[in-house]
């Protein structure tokens, strides 16, 4: 039994912010951002919530899958920026959708969050415990940015993507790998609320994302090609058998380096980071929905999905569409 993606969806906030727009509020330029990252614009949430964006993406995925919310057995949400600490994004989504029979919880694996949620769904489906699972990856990262730190805030965007997965005899996930390296967690982090109980002396500071960009770059270009190679081999395939590589949209230079190291042409690596920026757990499912809706996925195509990010965490899966 395999786990097949039967429907996809995505939603982006309506406000588009270009590099030019950012250069009016901070010391940066379109040239700096584009040449180092490939990003030209991003969508930033103003009045949208992550639950609302995720529900919009989920409804599209449910429609394509041909099932309704009440048919869902499980909702898994990969995110680091849920609207609230409690309840989880997955539970809020359950409420918004009326998915009354689903069990729902979040997975925090940063930019690998959608991959980890998809691989968790795959394990539940192959075990026979659940059949219809909604997997969501989404972020409103703009609230976790220090808008005085031009080296991080220009990189990220907001949005959500969704996939409905179901059991299938023939098509679906062939193999997966995942990994974590908590010892290197400091290179990309965002501290939580400080303890402020009456027995702790504390100066409360707002938590923001901080990053050692060059270390993250080195981690990504080393780890992602290996994870992809390992999962492709595990599936009994060669890199040349893969039709499309949908990898986390952090930075065009990372994607080009992965393409080079795998000796796979850039035409097999669709991107959307030019107009979305880096949406962490949202990036892979939004890209998946984009290529699906553009008719770039054909029955029988072999596709790699790969995510990597804070933790450090990484995951890759090969599937037959
Ligand atoms: N506009 C203009 N100048 C800037 C900006 C900006 N937005 N940000 C930083 N600079 C300046 C710095 O102040 C520095 O100036 P200085 O030389 O006078 O001190 C100069 O540009 C170079 O700064 P670096 O941080 O060294 O820039 P670098 O060339 O390393 O590029 C980048 C930064 C793009 C983040 C790069 O390290 C990278 O590609 N890292 C990969 C990690 C990544 O993409 N992370 C995304 C999120 S993580 C994830 O999704 C897993």
Boltz pocket constraint, residues with backbone or C-beta under 6 A from the ligand:
constraints:
  - pocket:
      binder: B
      contacts: [[A, 27], [A, 28], [A, 29], [A, 32], [A, 33], [A, 36], [A, 37], [A, 111], [A, 150], [A, 151], [A, 152], [A, 154], [A, 155], [A, 188], [A, 211], [A, 212], [A, 213], [A, 214], [A, 216], [A, 217], [A, 249], [A, 250], [A, 251], [A, 253], [A, 278], [A, 280], [A, 308], [A, 309], [A, 310]]
      max_distance: 6.0
